[in-house]
Amino acid sequence: MSYAERRRFLWILLLAALTLLAIAANATTLARMRFEELAQQATAVARLRCLRTKSLWLNGEIWTDTDFEVIEQAKGALPATVTVRTLGGTLGHLHSRVEEAPVFYPGEETYLFLWTLEGQPFHVLGWSQGTFRIARDTRTGEETVTQDSAAIPLFDTRARKFVHEGIRNLSITVFQVNLQKALRGEKP
């Protein structure tokens, strides 16, 4: 093999390795958390309305702080306005997106299962699993709840396989009853 052929082979090998690394780096795998686990492990659970978002640099990564107005608290003590930090965001011309990290928009309402350590900002427990979007039927005014993770496969450690589960278009009244049961340690 000539010098030029070896060099070309090494460049191809390097590009293939970089491609594989990029594919692996783009993957996010979440272990499935059951609704009861989310409720029990959360520091706080609340219905919130997104007010504004702001991205920032922190330890070499882009994070987004989202300010929410607390509409209803189901667990924990929260101030009237709470800030939730999520991985990813946009700063100038740089954009960072992390699969299954929730993104919020001003005006939308959600139920969030939050966790924090003392002196730290709040985070969404289980990322997309702890995010429940509220939709309102414009014709009837009926509200439903859909879990962000309902559309993606999550790894179920008990079954040892990926499963598609989650809450989809559940009446908000039924969701609230199930939430209260889960907070008491009962199976919804």
C-alpha positions in Angstrom: 0.0 0.0 0.0 1.4 3.4 -1.0 1.8 6.4 1.3 -1.1 8.1 -0.5 -3.4 5.1 -0.1 -2.5 4.7 3.6 -3.2 8.3 4.2 -6.6 8.2 2.3 -7.5 5.0 4.3 -6.6 6.8 7.6 -8.8 9.8 6.7 -11.7 7.5 5.8 -11.2 5.6 9.1 -11.2 8.9 11.0 -14.3 10.2 9.3 -16.1 6.9 10.0 -15.1 7.1 13.6 -16.3 10.7 13.9 -19.6 9.7 12.3 -20.2 6.9 14.7 -19.2 9.2 17.6 -21.7 11.8 16.4 -24.5 9.2 16.2 -23.8 7.8 19.7 -23.5 11.3 21.1 -27.0 12.2 19.7 -28.7 9.4 21.5 -30.5 9.8 24.8 -31.9 6.8 26.6 -34.2 7.3 29.6 -35.1 4.6 32.0 -38.9 4.5 32.4 -40.4 5.9 35.5 -43.9 4.9 36.5 -46.4 7.7 37.4 -46.3 6.6 41.0 -42.5 6.9 41.0 -42.6 10.3 39.5 -45.1 11.4 42.2 -43.1 9.9 45.1 -39.6 11.1 44.0 -40.6 14.6 43.0 -39.7 17.5 45.4 -42.8 19.4 44.1 -45.7 18.8 41.6 -47.6 21.7 40.3 -49.7 23.1 37.4 -47.7 26.0 36.0 -48.0 28.6 33.2 -44.9 29.5 31.3 -44.0 33.2 31.5 -40.6 33.5 29.8 -37.4 31.6 28.9 -33.8 32.7 29.0 -30.7 30.6 27.9 -27.4 30.8 29.6 -23.9 29.3 29.6 -23.1 27.1 32.5 -20.0 24.9 32.8 -19.5 24.9 29.1 -23.1 24.0 28.2 -26.2 25.9 27.2 -29.0 25.7 29.7 -32.4 27.4 29.7 -34.1 28.9 32.7 -37.9 29.1 32.3 -40.0 31.2 34.7 -43.4 29.8 35.5 -46.4 31.2 37.4 -47.7 28.6 39.9 -51.4 28.0 39.3 -52.0 25.0 41.5 -49.7 23.1 43.8 -50.2 19.4 44.4 -47.0 18.6 46.3 -44.2 20.7 48.0 -43.9 24.4 48.7 -43.3 26.7 45.8 -43.1 30.5 45.5 -45.7 32.3 43.3 -43.1 32.2 40.5 -40.7 29.3 40.0 -37.6 29.0 37.7 -37.0 25.6 36.1 -33.6 24.8 34.5 -33.4 22.5 31.5 -30.5 21.4 29.4 -30.2 23.0 25.9 -31.3 26.3 24.4 -30.2 29.1 22.1 -27.6 31.7 22.6 -27.0 34.0 19.7 -26.2 31.7 16.7 -25.6 28.7 18.8 -28.4 26.2 19.4 -28.2 23.1 21.7 -30.9 20.5 21.6 -31.0 17.5 23.9 -33.4 14.8 23.1 -36.2 14.4 25.7 -35.2 17.6 27.5 -38.5 19.6 27.6 -38.8 22.9 25.8 -41.4 25.4 27.1 -43.2 28.3 25.4 -44.7 31.5 27.0 -48.4 31.1 27.7 -48.5 27.3 27.7 -49.7 25.4 30.8 -48.2 22.2 32.1 -48.1 19.9 35.1 -44.5 19.4 36.1 -42.9 16.9 38.4 -40.0 18.9 39.8 -36.9 18.0 41.9 -34.2 20.1 43.4 -31.4 20.0 45.9 -31.1 22.8 48.5 -29.6 25.9 46.9 -30.0 24.6 43.4 -32.6 25.5 40.7 -35.6 23.2 40.0 -35.3 20.6 37.2 -38.0 18.4 35.6 -37.8 14.9 37.1 -37.4 12.4 34.3 -37.2 15.2 31.7 -40.1 14.4 29.2 -41.6 11.8 31.6 -42.2 14.5 34.3 -43.7 17.0 31.7 -47.5 16.9 31.2 -48.9 19.4 28.6 -52.3 20.7 29.1 -54.5 21.2 26.0 -57.9 23.0 26.0 -60.6 22.1 23.4 -61.6 25.5 22.0 -65.1 24.2 21.2 -66.0 22.6 24.6 -63.4 24.2 26.9 -62.5 20.6 28.1 -58.9 20.3 29.3 -56.8 17.2 28.6 -53.3 16.2 29.7 -50.6 14.5 27.6 -47.2 13.3 28.9 -44.3 14.4 26.7 -42.8 10.9 26.8 -46.0 9.2 25.5 -44.6 9.5 22.0 -41.1 8.0 22.6 -39.8 4.6 23.5 -38.4 4.4 27.1 -36.4 1.5 28.5 -38.4 -0.4 31.1 -35.8 -1.9 33.5 -38.3 -4.4 34.9 -39.3 -5.8 31.4 -35.7 -5.2 30.1 -37.0 -3.7 26.8 -38.1 -0.5 25.2 -41.8 0.3 25.7 -44.2 3.0 24.3 -46.4 4.1 27.2 -47.5 7.3 28.8 -50.5 9.4 29.4 -52.3 10.7 26.2 -55.3 13.0 26.1 -56.4 12.2 29.6 -59.2 14.3 31.1 -57.6 16.8 33.5 -60.1 15.7 36.2 -59.0 12.1 35.9 -55.4 13.1 35.9 -55.8 15.1 39.1 -57.5 12.2 40.8 -54.7 9.8 39.7 -52.1 12.3 40.9 -53.7 12.5 44.4 -53.7 8.7 44.6 -50.1 8.5 43.5 -49.1 11.1 46.0 -50.7 9.0 48.8 -48.8 6.0 47.6 -51.8 4.3 46.0 -51.8 2.9 42.5 -53.9 5.1 40.2 
